[in-house]
Amino acid sequence: MSEYQYYEFQALDRPLSDDEQEQLRAISTRARITATSFTNGYNWGDLRGDPRHMVERYFDAHLYVTNWGTHRLMLRLPKSALNLAAVRPYCLDHRVDAWATRTHLLLDLTNEDEDADWVEDADDCLAALIGVRDELAAGDLRPLYLAWLSALTAWELEDDEEEEYQTAFEPPIPAGLDALTAPQRALADFLRVDTDLLAVAAQASPAMPKEPAGPTKKDLARLIAALPQEEKDALLLRLAVGPEPRLRTDLLHRLRGTTVPATVARHRSVASLLDAAHAVRTERRQRAEHERAAARAEHLTALAREAESVWRQIEAHIATKKASAYDTTVTLLMELRDAYDHTGQRTDFGRRLTRLREDHQRRPGFIRRLDRHNLR
């Protein structure tokens, strides 16, 4: 399979100017560039520009996927929307990185799995992920915790230092890990978050509070009247300078406050999380194996009751003298053998099989198939 890389950038808070679009055209003459986006796919070669620099300067979101297993999401938010100090506890190696420019905070979330299957249309998922940007801006840190879980799994696969796992602890736990939003579920899939690890982490996550009813026009008038004059002037200035898509959202958050509760710290070690996830995974697999064994036993019991009917089918298949019918016969005989074993009648099966071989000994193709599958 040839290499494939897909790059997508989106400008959300403001459109790109004509000059900025020309600057981007110098990076790639093949890319599709609009006032709000830059997209390109590569079957050979690579993007000449630095995605970090492009997000710092032009864009609010970036998606990168490859057919060798790299998934990367970068987000840019105004500094007023998300504090770097609140993000840093969730950073882990290069897989969850954050830094600030003069005006913005940037997040870089990466997952790499060379053994993962290529997902068709994986290069069309930024629209499903972009909602986590607004959630982060509203104070919901679940996307950061999900990215940390993804990085933790990769760290576990690379490292084998038990002492490091014992002395490393999880970051603050956001509320609602057991009730992810649609963008958060898309992010968990994109970053390949281990479902068992997420289930264990969610056990210490508080429940999300119920969303209060929206304020009435009278309520908003009262809340606006209570704002300090200096803050009102700043909001009007932002409106006059505009366009600023987040202005209404920021104002409503300021008036109503956020409904996302403070995160909690449980001080669970990385080792305890990984061990608990392993236990959940083992229990789930054992339960699945038990269910498969029970279903198999039920099937064999039913087959033993219908044995005479199956023997008649076998005779009918052999009579056709067709190779495909011989193959079907062998499959039925192997199932019958297991059914007789299951019900303690292996001797009876042996007698019937011996008689079958004697009756059809002049059919070498059929006999060879019996021998090949050790049906003697």
KELOZA-848285 format. One record per residue (C-alpha): residue in one letter; x, y, z; chain; residue number from 1. Coordinates in steps of 0.25 Angstrom, whole numbers. Each point is the difference from the previous one (the first is absolute). Layout:
BEGIN
SITE  r     px     py     pz  c    k
SITE  a      X      Y      Z  A  NUM
...
***
This chain:
BEGIN
SITE  r     px     py     pz  c    k
SITE  m      0      0      0  A    1
SITE  s      5     14     -4  A    2
SITE  e      2     10     11  A    3
SITE  y    -12     10      2  A    4
SITE  q      0     13      9  A    5
SITE  y    -12      9      1  A    6
SITE  y      1     14      6  A    7
SITE  e    -12      9      3  A    8
SITE  f      0     14      7  A    9
SITE  q    -12      8      4  A   10
SITE  a     -2     15      3  A   11
SITE  l    -11      1     10  A   12
SITE  d      1     13      7  A   13
SITE  r      3      9    -12  A   14
SITE  p      1     -2    -15  A   15
SITE  l     14      1     -7  A   16
SITE  s      3     12     -7  A   17
SITE  d      4      0    -15  A   18
SITE  d     15      3      4  A   19
SITE  e     -1    -12     10  A   20
SITE  q     -5     -9    -11  A   21
SITE  e     11      4     -9  A   22
SITE  q     10     -3     11  A   23
SITE  l     -6    -14      1  A   24
SITE  r      0     -2    -15  A   25
SITE  a     15      1      1  A   26
SITE  i      0    -12      9  A   27
SITE  s     -8     -8     -9  A   28
SITE  t     -4      2    -15  A   29
SITE  r     -9    -13      1  A   30
SITE  a     -7      3     12  A   31
SITE  r    -15      4      0  A   32
SITE  i      0     14      7  A   33
SITE  t    -12      8      4  A   34
SITE  a     -2     11     10  A   35
SITE  t     -3    -10     11  A   36
SITE  s      8    -12     -4  A   37
SITE  f     12     -7     -6  A   38
SITE  t      0    -15     -4  A   39
SITE  n      9     -9     -7  A   40
SITE  g      3    -15     -2  A   41
SITE  y     14     -5     -3  A   42
SITE  n      3    -14     -6  A   43
SITE  w     14      4     -2  A   44
SITE  g      8     12      6  A   45
SITE  d     -4      8     12  A   46
SITE  l     -5     13      5  A   47
SITE  r     11     11     -1  A   48
SITE  g     -6      8     11  A   49
SITE  d      1     -2     15  A   50
SITE  p    -14     -4      5  A   51
SITE  r      3      6     14  A   52
SITE  h      4     14     -7  A   53
SITE  m    -12     -1     -9  A   54
SITE  v    -10     -2     12  A   55
SITE  e      7     11      8  A   56
SITE  r     -1     10    -11  A   57
SITE  y    -13     -3     -8  A   58
SITE  f     -9    -11      5  A   59
SITE  d     -8     -5     12  A   60
SITE  a      0    -15     -3  A   61
SITE  h      9    -10     -7  A   62
SITE  l     -2    -15     -4  A   63
SITE  y     11     -9     -5  A   64
SITE  v     -2    -15     -3  A   65
SITE  t      9    -10     -7  A   66
SITE  n     -2    -14     -5  A   67
SITE  w     11     -4      9  A   68
SITE  g     -8      3     13  A   69
SITE  t      3     14      4  A   70
SITE  h    -12      8      5  A   71
SITE  r      2     15      4  A   72
SITE  l     -9     11      4  A   73
SITE  m      5     14      3  A   74
SITE  l     -9     11      6  A   75
SITE  r      2     15      2  A   76
SITE  l     -8      7     10  A   77
SITE  p      0     15      5  A   78
SITE  k      8      1     13  A   79
SITE  s    -12      5      7  A   80
SITE  a     -8    -13     -3  A   81
SITE  l     10    -10      6  A   82
SITE  n     12      2     10  A   83
SITE  l     13     -7     -3  A   84
SITE  a      2     -3     15  A   85
SITE  a    -13     -8     -1  A   86
SITE  v      4     -8    -12  A   87
SITE  r     15     -4      5  A   88
SITE  p     -4    -11      9  A   89
SITE  y     -6     -8    -12  A   90
SITE  c     12      2     -8  A   91
SITE  l      8    -13     -2  A   92
SITE  d     12     -2     -9  A   93
SITE  h     -2      6    -14  A   94
SITE  r    -13     -7     -1  A   95
SITE  v     -8     11      8  A   96
SITE  d      8     13     -2  A   97
SITE  a     -5     15      3  A   98
SITE  w      7     13     -1  A   99
SITE  a     -4     15     -1  A  100
SITE  t      2     11    -10  A  101
SITE  r     -2     15      3  A  102
SITE  t    -15     -2     -2  A  103
SITE  h     -3    -15     -1  A  104
SITE  l      1    -13      7  A  105
SITE  l      3    -12     -9  A  106
SITE  l     -2    -15      2  A  107
SITE  d      7    -11     -7  A  108
SITE  l     -7    -14      2  A  109
SITE  t      7    -12     -7  A  110
SITE  n     -2    -15     -1  A  111
SITE  e      8     -9     -8  A  112
SITE  d     -3    -15     -2  A  113
SITE  e      7     -7    -12  A  114
SITE  d     -8    -13      2  A  115
SITE  a    -13      8     -1  A  116
SITE  d     -9     -3    -12  A  117
SITE  w     -2     12    -10  A  118
SITE  v    -14      5      2  A  119
SITE  e     -7      5    -12  A  120
SITE  d     -4     14      0  A  121
SITE  a      9      3     12  A  122
SITE  d      4     12     -7  A  123
SITE  d    -14      6      1  A  124
SITE  c     -2      0     15  A  125
SITE  l      5     14      4  A  126
SITE  a    -15      5      0  A  127
SITE  a     -3    -11     10  A  128
SITE  l     12      4      9  A  129
SITE  i     -1     15     -1  A  130
SITE  g    -11      1     11  A  131
SITE  v     10     -3     11  A  132
SITE  r      6     14     -2  A  133
SITE  d    -12      7      4  A  134
SITE  e     -1    -10     12  A  135
SITE  l     14      3      4  A  136
SITE  a     -3     15     -1  A  137
SITE  a    -12     -2      9  A  138
SITE  g      8     -7     11  A  139
SITE  d     -2    -14     -3  A  140
SITE  l     13     -7      1  A  141
SITE  r     -5    -14     -4  A  142
SITE  p      7      1    -13  A  143
SITE  l     13      2      7  A  144
SITE  y     -2    -12      9  A  145
SITE  l     -3     -9    -12  A  146
SITE  a     13      5     -7  A  147
SITE  w      8     -3     12  A  148
SITE  l     -6    -14      1  A  149
SITE  s      3     -2    -15  A  150
SITE  a     15      4      3  A  151
SITE  l      0     -9     13  A  152
SITE  t     -3    -12     -9  A  153
SITE  a     11      3     -9  A  154
SITE  w     10      3     11  A  155
SITE  e     -4    -14      6  A  156
SITE  l      4     -7    -13  A  157
SITE  e     13      7     -1  A  158
SITE  d      5      0     14  A  159
SITE  d      2    -12     10  A  160
SITE  e      4      8     12  A  161
SITE  e     -9     -4     12  A  162
SITE  e      6     10      9  A  163
SITE  e     -4     12    -10  A  164
SITE  y    -15     -5      0  A  165
SITE  q      0     -1     15  A  166
SITE  t      5     14      2  A  167
SITE  a     -8      7    -11  A  168
SITE  f    -14      4      3  A  169
SITE  e    -12      4     -9  A  170
SITE  p     -4     14     -2  A  171
SITE  p    -13      7      6  A  172
SITE  i    -12     -9     -4  A  173
SITE  p    -11      8     -7  A  174
SITE  a    -15     -3      2  A  175
SITE  g     -8     -8     -9  A  176
SITE  l     10    -10     -6  A  177
SITE  d    -11    -10      0  A  178
SITE  a     -9      9     -8  A  179
SITE  l      9      5    -12  A  180
SITE  t     -6     10    -10  A  181
SITE  a      0     -4    -15  A  182
SITE  p     13      8     -3  A  183
SITE  q      7     -6     12  A  184
SITE  r     -4    -14     -4  A  185
SITE  a      5      3    -14  A  186
SITE  l     13      5      6  A  187
SITE  a      1    -13      9  A  188
SITE  d     -1     -8    -13  A  189
SITE  f     10      9     -8  A  190
SITE  l     10     -1     11  A  191
SITE  r     -2    -15      2  A  192
SITE  v     -4      1     15  A  193
SITE  d      0    -13      6  A  194
SITE  t    -15     -3      4  A  195
SITE  d      4     -8     13  A  196
SITE  l     10     11      5  A  197
SITE  l    -11     10     -3  A  198
SITE  a    -10     -8      8  A  199
SITE  v      9     -1     12  A  200
SITE  a      4     15     -1  A  201
SITE  a    -15      3      0  A  202
SITE  q     -3     -7     13  A  203
SITE  a      6     12      8  A  204
SITE  s     -6     11     -9  A  205
SITE  p    -12      8      6  A  206
SITE  a    -13      1     -7  A  207
SITE  m     -2     11     -9  A  208
SITE  p    -10     11      5  A  209
SITE  k    -13      2     -7  A  210
SITE  e      0     11    -10  A  211
SITE  p     -8     12      6  A  212
SITE  a    -11      6     -8  A  213
SITE  g      4     12     -9  A  214
SITE  p     -2     14      6  A  215
SITE  t    -11      8     -4  A  216
SITE  k      1     14     -7  A  217
SITE  k     -3      6     13  A  218
SITE  d     11     -8      7  A  219
SITE  l     10      4    -10  A  220
SITE  a     -4     14      2  A  221
SITE  r      2     -1     15  A  222
SITE  l     14     -7     -2  A  223
SITE  i      5     10    -10  A  224
SITE  a     -4     12      9  A  225
SITE  a      8     -6     11  A  226
SITE  l     13     -1     -9  A  227
SITE  p     11     10      4  A  228
SITE  q      1     12    -10  A  229
SITE  e     14     -4     -4  A  230
SITE  e     -4    -14     -4  A  231
SITE  k    -12      5     -8  A  232
SITE  d      9     10     -7  A  233
SITE  a     10    -11     -4  A  234
SITE  l    -11     -9     -5  A  235
SITE  l     -6     11     -9  A  236
SITE  l     14      3     -5  A  237
SITE  r      2    -15     -4  A  238
SITE  l    -14      1     -7  A  239
SITE  a      4     13     -8  A  240
SITE  v     14     -6     -4  A  241
SITE  g     -7    -13     -4  A  242
SITE  p     -3    -10     -6  A  243
SITE  e      2     -9     12  A  244
SITE  p     -8    -13      0  A  245
SITE  r      3     -3     14  A  246
SITE  l     -5     14      6  A  247
SITE  r    -15     -5      3  A  248
SITE  t      5    -13      6  A  249
SITE  d     10      7      9  A  250
SITE  l    -10     10      4  A  251
SITE  l    -10    -11      4  A  252
SITE  h     10     -7      7  A  253
SITE  r      4     12      8  A  254
SITE  l    -15      3      3  A  255
SITE  r     -4    -14      4  A  256
SITE  g     13     -6      4  A  257
SITE  t      4    -14     -4  A  258
SITE  t     -8    -12      4  A  259
SITE  v     13     -9     -1  A  260
SITE  p      4     -3     15  A  261
SITE  a     14      0      5  A  262
SITE  t      9    -12     -3  A  263
SITE  v      3     -9     11  A  264
SITE  a     13     -6      4  A  265
SITE  r      0    -15      5  A  266
SITE  h     16     -2     -1  A  267
SITE  r     -2    -14     -7  A  268
SITE  s     14     -4     -5  A  269
SITE  v      2     -4    -15  A  270
SITE  a      3    -14      5  A  271
SITE  s    -13     -2      7  A  272
SITE  l     -8      5    -12  A  273
SITE  l      7     -9    -10  A  274
SITE  d     -1    -12     10  A  275
SITE  a    -15      3      2  A  276
SITE  a     -2      1    -15  A  277
SITE  h      8    -13     -2  A  278
SITE  a    -10     -7     10  A  279
SITE  v    -12      6     -7  A  280
SITE  r      5     -5    -13  A  281
SITE  t      4    -14      5  A  282
SITE  e    -14     -1      6  A  283
SITE  r     -7      4    -12  A  284
SITE  r      8    -10     -9  A  285
SITE  q     -3    -11     10  A  286
SITE  r    -15      3      0  A  287
SITE  a      0      0    -15  A  288
SITE  e      7    -13     -1  A  289
SITE  h     -9     -6     10  A  290
SITE  e    -12      5     -8  A  291
SITE  r      6     -6    -13  A  292
SITE  a      2    -13      7  A  293
SITE  a    -14      0      5  A  294
SITE  a     -5      3    -14  A  295
SITE  r      8    -11     -6  A  296
SITE  a     -4    -10     10  A  297
SITE  e    -15      3     -2  A  298
SITE  h      3     -1    -15  A  299
SITE  l      6    -14      1  A  300
SITE  t    -11     -5      9  A  301
SITE  a    -10      4    -10  A  302
SITE  l      8     -6    -12  A  303
SITE  a      1    -13      8  A  304
SITE  r    -15     -1      1  A  305
SITE  e     -1      3    -16  A  306
SITE  a     11    -10     -3  A  307
SITE  e     -8    -10     -8  A  308
SITE  s     -5     12     -9  A  309
SITE  v     15      4     -2  A  310
SITE  w      4    -14     -4  A  311
SITE  r    -11      0    -11  A  312
SITE  q      6     14     -5  A  313
SITE  i     14     -6      0  A  314
SITE  e     -5    -12     -9  A  315
SITE  a     -7     10     -9  A  316
SITE  h     12      8     -2  A  317
SITE  i      9    -12     -3  A  318
SITE  a    -10     -5    -10  A  319
SITE  t      3     13     -9  A  320
SITE  k     14     -4     -2  A  321
SITE  k      4     15      0  A  322
SITE  a     13      5      7  A  323
SITE  s     -8     11      6  A  324
SITE  a    -10     -9      6  A  325
SITE  y     12     -9      6  A  326
SITE  d      5     13      7  A  327
SITE  t    -14      2      6  A  328
SITE  t      0    -14      4  A  329
SITE  v     13      1      7  A  330
SITE  t     -5     13      8  A  331
SITE  l    -12     -7      4  A  332
SITE  l      7    -13      5  A  333
SITE  m     10      9      8  A  334
SITE  e    -12      7      7  A  335
SITE  l     -6    -14      2  A  336
SITE  r     12     -5      6  A  337
SITE  d      1     11     10  A  338
SITE  a    -15     -1      3  A  339
SITE  y      2    -15      3  A  340
SITE  d     12      3      9  A  341
SITE  h     -8     10      7  A  342
SITE  t    -11     -9      3  A  343
SITE  g      9    -12      4  A  344
SITE  q     -3     -8    -13  A  345
SITE  r     13      0     -7  A  346
SITE  t      0    -15     -2  A  347
SITE  d    -13      1     -7  A  348
SITE  f      6     10     -9  A  349
SITE  g     12     -9     -3  A  350
SITE  r     -9    -11     -4  A  351
SITE  r     -8      8    -10  A  352
SITE  l     12      7     -6  A  353
SITE  t      6    -14     -2  A  354
SITE  r    -12     -5     -7  A  355
SITE  l      0     13     -8  A  356
SITE  r     14     -2     -5  A  357
SITE  e     -3    -14     -4  A  358
SITE  d    -12      3     -8  A  359
SITE  h      7     11     -8  A  360
SITE  q     14     -6     -1  A  361
SITE  r      0      1    -15  A  362
SITE  r     -1     15      1  A  363
SITE  p     15      4      2  A  364
SITE  g     -3     15      0  A  365
SITE  f     -9     -1     12  A  366
SITE  i      9    -10      7  A  367
SITE  r     12      9     -2  A  368
SITE  r     -8     12      7  A  369
SITE  l     -4     -9     11  A  370
SITE  d     15     -4      2  A  371
SITE  r      5     14     -1  A  372
SITE  h     -9      5     12  A  373
SITE  n      3    -13      8  A  374
SITE  l    -14     -5     -1  A  375
SITE  r      3    -15      1  A  376
***
